[in-house]
Amino acid sequence: MHRKVIDEWWNATPVDGPELLFIKFARDLILKEGSFESYATLSQSGTGEGSNSTVTAEDYDLAYWIDDERHDLLPELRRAAAWCDRELASIEAKLPEQTK
């Protein structure tokens, strides 16, 4: 039953969707090239000095490159993770309930 549901998913899933293309792109660079040109930084704003300092805001910057073009990484990661959640939930919904 699992194989049937998975095969149906593969047949119905476009292989050129942006989420799957990003996942494959990142996977190939990491596993096959051993590299994924990217960075993540944390910036903080605050008030006060020394022991009286208080962080009032934090900002993250995540980016990756394709050739020499910079792309925002965080939205891509969020979109890919949300896509995976949706797709796995749709596969799971088609499987029979497990008995304990």
Buried (B, 14 or more C-beta within 10 A) or exposed (E): EEEEBEEEBEEEEEEEEEBBEBBEBBEEBEEEEEEBEBEEEEEEEEEEEEEEEEEEEEEEEBBBEEEEEEEEBEEBBEBBEEBEEEBEEEBEEEEEEEEE
